[in-house]
Amino acid sequence: MPTIEYASRIAALRRRMAAEGVDAFIIPSADPHLSEYPADRWKSREWISGFTGSAGTVVLTAAEGGLWTDSRYFLQATDELQRSGLSLYKEGLPETPSIPNHLADTLPAGATVAIDGALFSFAEGESLRQFFEAKGFRFKTDFAPFDAIWSDRPDVPADPAFVYPVEYSGKSFADKWQAVAGAIAREGADAILVCALDELAWLLNIRGNDVLYNPVAVGYAYLSPKRRVLFMNACKVSEEMAAYLQENHIELAGYDNIGEFLSRKPAGEKVFIDPRKVNHRLASLLPASECVCGNSPITWLKSLKNEVEMAGRRAAMTRDGVAMVQFLHWLDTHIGKEKITELDIAEKLRYFRSRQALYMGESFGTIAGYQAHGAIVHYSATPESSSTLQPEGFVLVDSGAQYLDGTTDITRTIVLGALTDEQKRDFTLVLKGHIGIATCRFPQGTRGDQIDILARRFLWNERRNYLHGTGHGVGHFLNVHEGPQNIRLEQNNTPLTPGMVTSNEPGVYIAGKYGIRTENLTLVVEDGESEFGRFYAFETLTLCPIDTRAIDRKLLTVEETAWLNAYHRTVYERLSPHLDGEVKAWLQKATAAIL
């Protein structure tokens, strides 16, 4: 049964829907900047449903309500939706209808479907409009009920933003704007509207603390050769930042003034928008004839890390590797001797990383799943759920940090004691897939979906699989998930290009038993050319031992063993000068060559 709190929230929303003639309301996870992780003000989907995962969409009608989410969150959602009583719809399964199809099949003819257009991209909003209107439904894009029914709704974040120095970014705002201005001019546009917070942060060389784990500041920008305007509340702008904006001829306007500004912009000025990155409400304020639509040039430019960024990333990886080794040594020498919980793991990782230079916080909430909890892909321990580790089996630890000179993301599946033959086999199959990506050489123009099979083939041969992607892009002191590149089964036309940082993280998850994932970050680098053109490869950036105690060595080839031994030599050579005593001796043993 739902709790009284959530039942009253849902009842209030249904009353509001009835008052405005809305038969179905679609509530996404996003904010007006279409962020993966929104600030507290925009966590309306969580507020109404009780589901805390980062991905999911609620649909509410007068008679029913449900949450659509993917396989990472099936177990978590099953538990958390008990608060609200909403049904779980498991995306990706053949029997699960899409949200539009579900509503088309269950709503009466002529019903009204509504969204808050500020929380949907222009592309998605228009796609939904076309679908529902073709089915004979009314479609409403301006239904925004939460200010009225959410009495203690958080305000727009007011934490100060700050200037991100060129010594870490590698390029000035002027240099970046020159590249962006040239790109939009080639498309026939006079200006660009920037809504995505990581793109705003990258282009203007600013950062903030408005979103947990993501060092971004809430705002918009409208930039043209004639005028540059940052829409950000003045309380967020320090004297130093105000001077920086003035130096770069950037005007400051209130955050909420963006709509009025777009409505009154100079007639005929063509504005470049990315329909997938600008929300529907703002895009709808611009005449269609004055919009130039395309893929944001910032997305591409941001993905190609410059030499300063890469030098910083390597330095950050070394410091993060030192913290990881200190943590692994602590865990290995304390397991079975004192009580250690999943929450303790997260706390210890924060402690060891916080001792490193330039540490700014975590890049996401640590996932520490012991045994069966490791099978929950995005498990998040709570005081109620946190397991006590025992000297047996696996604990899966996925964690990362934000340093001023780079963002990290690493997963290790750690041996705590005796393993079964099945666990060793699965660990080795995942490792073989990881090595398959790490050692891949590929021609210019290759996409991530074209090499994804290299990570899965050994699991598929044993009729095993994982449902998440194999790799995602990673920002530079920015979001831990960024595009445009990835490595996954679904087609993505973005070619893997030198300068891109991408994770390599195959896994396997056995419900009720254990989960295994091995993740390093990689950099796409040049790898020579031949009569067949230029070739690229991956440089592994992450520095941390892979637990050789879990390997079934009979399943590794000579070449795979050689890669692992070479990787461990590099780990020891790079990290050992920063360690001493027992920790250094532990690392030497952990990175010893296997036969």
SVG drawing of the C-alpha trace seen along z (x, -y; Angstrom):
<svg xmlns="http://www.w3.org/2000/svg" viewBox="-13 -44 72 68">
<polyline fill="none" stroke="black" stroke-width="0.4" points="0.0,0.0 1.3,-3.5 2.2,-5.8 -0.2,-8.6 2.4,-11.2 2.7,-9.9 -1.0,-9.1 -1.8,-12.8 0.7,-14.0 -0.8,-11.9 -4.3,-12.9 -3.3,-16.6 -1.8,-16.2 -4.9,-14.4 -7.1,-17.2 -4.9,-19.7 -5.1,-17.5 -8.9,-17.4 -9.1,-21.2 -7.2,-21.8 -8.8,-19.0 -5.7,-16.7 -6.4,-13.0 -2.7,-11.8 0.4,-13.5 4.0,-12.4 6.6,-13.3 10.3,-12.8 13.5,-12.8 14.8,-16.0 15.2,-19.7 14.8,-22.6 18.4,-21.9 17.6,-18.2 20.2,-17.1 20.7,-13.4 21.0,-14.5 18.7,-17.4 19.0,-19.8 16.6,-19.2 14.1,-21.7 13.3,-19.6 13.1,-16.2 9.4,-16.1 9.3,-12.6 11.0,-11.4 8.7,-13.6 5.6,-12.1 6.7,-8.4 9.3,-7.8 11.7,-6.3 15.2,-7.8 17.0,-6.3 18.5,-8.6 16.4,-7.4 12.7,-6.9 9.4,-8.4 6.1,-8.5 2.8,-8.5 -0.3,-9.4 -4.0,-9.2 -7.2,-9.5 -7.3,-5.7 -3.7,-4.5 -0.1,-5.4 3.2,-3.8 6.9,-4.2 8.9,-3.3 12.6,-2.5 15.4,-0.4 17.0,2.8 19.5,1.0 16.7,0.1 14.2,3.0 15.0,4.2 15.4,0.8 12.1,-0.5 10.2,2.6 11.3,1.7 10.9,-2.1 7.6,-2.2 5.9,-0.6 5.9,-4.2 3.6,-5.5 1.9,-2.3 2.7,-3.1 3.2,-0.1 6.5,0.7 6.9,1.0 10.2,2.6 11.6,0.9 13.4,3.0 11.3,6.2 9.1,7.4 6.0,7.3 6.4,3.7 4.6,1.1 6.1,-2.3 4.5,-5.1 2.8,-6.6 1.5,-3.2 0.3,-2.4 -1.7,-5.7 -3.0,-5.3 -4.4,-1.9 -5.9,-2.9 -7.2,-6.4 -10.6,-7.3 -10.9,-8.9 -10.2,-12.6 -8.4,-12.6 -5.8,-15.2 -2.2,-14.2 0.0,-16.8 3.7,-17.5 5.6,-20.3 7.4,-21.5 10.3,-22.9 11.3,-19.3 11.3,-17.8 13.6,-18.4 12.1,-20.1 12.6,-16.9 10.9,-14.7 8.1,-17.1 7.3,-17.4 7.6,-13.6 5.0,-13.1 2.8,-15.8 2.8,-14.2 2.1,-10.8 -0.8,-11.8 -2.5,-14.2 -2.3,-11.5 -4.2,-9.2 -6.9,-11.8 -5.8,-13.0 -5.2,-16.6 -1.6,-17.3 -0.8,-20.0 2.8,-21.2 2.3,-23.9 1.0,-21.9 3.3,-22.8 1.5,-21.8 4.3,-21.3 4.7,-24.9 1.0,-24.7 1.0,-21.3 4.6,-21.0 4.4,-23.4 8.0,-23.2 9.6,-22.9 13.3,-23.9 14.3,-27.1 16.5,-27.4 20.0,-26.7 21.8,-29.8 25.3,-28.5 28.1,-30.6 29.5,-29.7 33.3,-30.1 35.7,-30.6 37.5,-27.5 41.2,-28.5 42.8,-27.9 45.6,-26.1 43.0,-23.2 40.7,-23.8 43.6,-24.2 41.6,-26.8 40.2,-30.2 36.6,-31.2 37.7,-33.3 39.3,-30.3 36.3,-28.1 33.8,-30.7 35.8,-31.2 35.4,-27.5 31.7,-27.5 31.0,-30.7 32.6,-29.3 30.6,-26.1 27.2,-27.8 28.1,-30.3 28.8,-27.4 25.3,-26.2 23.8,-29.6 23.1,-30.7 23.8,-34.1 23.6,-33.0 23.4,-29.9 21.2,-29.1 23.0,-27.0 20.8,-25.2 22.8,-22.1 24.6,-22.8 27.8,-20.9 28.0,-22.7 27.5,-26.1 30.2,-25.2 32.6,-24.0 32.1,-26.9 32.3,-29.7 35.0,-28.1 32.8,-28.2 31.9,-25.6 29.5,-25.4 27.9,-23.2 24.3,-23.2 23.9,-19.6 25.2,-16.8 28.3,-15.2 28.3,-17.4 30.3,-20.6 27.9,-22.8 26.0,-26.0 22.3,-26.6 22.0,-29.1 21.5,-29.6 23.5,-31.5 22.6,-33.3 25.7,-34.1 26.3,-35.8 29.1,-37.9 27.1,-41.0 25.9,-40.0 26.7,-37.6 24.3,-37.1 24.5,-34.7 21.2,-34.1 22.2,-33.3 20.9,-34.8 23.1,-37.5 23.4,-35.9 25.6,-33.2 28.1,-35.6 31.1,-36.7 33.1,-39.9 35.8,-37.7 33.3,-36.1 31.6,-39.4 35.0,-40.8 35.7,-37.7 32.3,-38.1 33.0,-41.8 36.5,-41.0 34.9,-38.6 32.0,-41.0 29.4,-38.8 26.3,-40.5 24.5,-39.1 20.7,-38.7 18.4,-37.0 17.8,-33.2 14.1,-33.6 14.6,-36.3 15.5,-33.8 12.0,-33.4 11.3,-37.2 14.7,-37.6 14.0,-35.0 10.5,-36.5 12.0,-39.9 15.3,-39.0 16.1,-40.9 13.7,-39.8 15.4,-37.8 18.4,-36.7 18.8,-33.0 19.5,-30.9 21.2,-27.6 19.5,-25.1 20.1,-21.4 16.5,-20.0 17.7,-17.3 19.4,-19.8 17.0,-22.8 13.7,-22.3 10.4,-22.5 9.2,-25.6 12.2,-27.7 12.4,-26.4 8.7,-27.1 9.3,-30.8 11.5,-31.1 9.8,-31.3 10.5,-28.1 11.9,-30.2 14.5,-31.7 15.8,-28.4 18.7,-26.5 18.5,-22.9 21.4,-20.5 23.8,-18.7 25.4,-21.0 28.9,-21.8 29.8,-22.2 29.0,-18.5 31.6,-17.5 34.3,-20.0 33.9,-19.2 34.4,-15.5 37.9,-16.0 40.1,-16.6 43.1,-18.9 46.7,-18.3 46.3,-20.3 43.1,-18.4 44.8,-15.0 47.9,-15.9 45.6,-16.8 43.5,-13.7 46.6,-11.5 47.7,-13.3 44.3,-12.9 44.3,-9.2 47.6,-8.8 46.2,-10.4 43.0,-8.5 44.9,-5.3 46.9,-6.0 43.6,-6.5 42.1,-3.3 45.2,-1.2 45.1,-2.6 41.4,-1.7 42.0,1.8 44.8,2.4 42.6,1.3 39.8,3.6 42.0,6.6 43.7,6.3 40.5,5.6 37.9,7.9 37.0,10.5 38.7,8.7 36.2,5.9 32.6,5.1 32.6,3.5 29.4,2.5 28.6,1.3 28.2,-2.2 31.6,-2.0 33.1,-1.3 31.7,-4.6 32.9,-6.5 36.5,-5.0 36.7,-5.8 35.7,-9.5 38.3,-9.6 41.2,-8.3 40.3,-10.5 39.9,-13.6 43.5,-13.4 44.6,-13.8 45.4,-17.2 42.7,-19.0 40.0,-16.8 36.5,-18.4 34.1,-15.6 32.6,-12.4 31.7,-12.2 28.6,-10.0 27.3,-8.2 29.5,-5.1 27.9,-1.8 29.1,0.8 27.2,4.1 28.1,7.2 27.2,10.5 23.5,10.3 23.5,6.5 26.2,6.5 23.7,7.8 21.7,4.6 23.4,2.5 22.8,-0.9 22.5,0.3 22.6,-2.4 23.1,-1.3 21.0,-2.8 21.2,-2.4 18.4,0.1 19.8,2.1 23.5,1.9 25.0,5.4 27.8,6.4 30.7,7.8 32.0,11.3 35.3,12.9 33.8,14.7 32.6,13.9 32.6,10.6 31.9,7.0 31.4,4.8 32.6,1.2 31.9,-1.4 33.1,-4.9 34.7,-8.1 35.9,-11.5 36.0,-15.0 39.4,-16.6 40.1,-20.1 42.2,-18.5 40.0,-15.6 37.0,-13.3 37.4,-9.6 35.1,-6.6 36.3,-3.1 34.8,0.3 36.5,3.2 35.0,6.5 37.0,7.4 37.6,10.9 36.8,11.1 37.3,14.8 36.4,18.2 34.9,18.1 32.9,20.7 34.0,22.0 31.1,20.1 32.2,16.8 35.7,17.3 34.5,18.3 32.2,15.2 34.9,12.9 37.3,14.2 34.7,13.9 34.1,10.3 37.9,9.6 38.3,11.2 35.7,8.8 37.4,5.8 40.7,6.8 39.0,7.2 38.1,3.5 41.4,2.4 43.4,4.1 41.2,3.2 42.8,1.5 40.3,-0.1 40.2,-2.2 39.2,-5.8 35.4,-6.2 34.7,-3.3 31.7,-3.7 31.3,-2.3 28.5,0.0 30.8,1.7 33.2,2.8 30.7,3.5 30.7,7.3 34.4,7.5 33.2,7.0 30.2,9.4 31.3,12.3 32.8,14.4 29.7,14.0 27.4,14.7 29.2,17.9 28.1,19.0 24.6,17.6 25.3,14.7 24.8,11.0 24.5,7.6 21.9,5.0 23.8,1.7 26.3,0.1 29.9,1.1 31.2,-2.4 30.2,-6.1 32.0,-9.3 33.4,-11.1 33.8,-14.9 36.7,-16.9 35.9,-18.1 32.4,-17.9 29.7,-15.2 30.8,-11.6 28.4,-10.7 28.8,-12.7 28.4,-12.2 28.4,-12.1 30.3,-8.8 29.6,-5.6 30.2,-1.8 26.9,0.1 24.7,2.3 22.4,-0.5 23.7,-2.3 25.4,-5.7 26.8,-7.4 29.5,-9.2 33.0,-7.9 35.5,-7.2 38.0,-9.9 41.4,-10.7 40.9,-12.8 37.7,-11.1 37.7,-9.6 35.4,-6.6 34.8,-4.0 35.4,-0.2 33.0,1.6 31.6,5.0 29.9,7.0 27.5,9.8 24.8,9.9 23.4,13.0 20.2,12.1 20.2,13.1 23.9,14.1 26.5,11.6 27.5,9.0 30.8,8.5 32.0,5.4 35.5,4.3 35.8,0.7 38.7,-1.5 38.7,-4.8 40.3,-4.9 41.6,-7.5 41.3,-7.1 44.7,-7.7 46.4,-7.5 47.8,-4.1 49.5,-4.5 48.3,-4.2 48.6,-1.9 47.3,-1.6 43.9,-1.1 44.0,-4.5 44.5,-5.7 44.1,-3.5 43.2,-4.3 43.5,-2.4 42.7,-2.8 45.1,-4.0 44.0,-2.8 44.1,-5.7 42.9,-4.1 45.6,-2.9 44.5,-0.2 45.0,3.5 42.5,6.0 42.0,8.8 43.9,11.7 42.6,14.0 39.3,14.2 40.8,15.3 40.4,18.8 43.8,18.7 42.8,21.6 40.4,19.3 42.9,16.6 44.9,16.7 48.6,16.0 47.9,12.5 45.3,11.7 47.7,12.7 50.4,10.6 48.1,7.5 47.1,8.0 50.7,8.4 51.8,5.3 48.9,3.3 49.9,4.3 53.5,3.3 52.3,-0.1 50.1,-0.4 53.0,0.4 55.5,-1.8 53.1,-4.8 51.7,-4.4 54.5,-2.9 56.6,-6.1 53.6,-7.7 53.3,-4.8 55.5,-3.3 55.6,-0.6 52.8,2.0 50.7,0.3 53.5,0.4 54.3,4.0 50.6,4.9 50.6,3.2 53.7,5.1 51.9,8.4 48.6,7.3 50.3,6.4 52.6,9.5 52.7,11.2 50.5,14.3 51.7,17.2"/>
</svg>
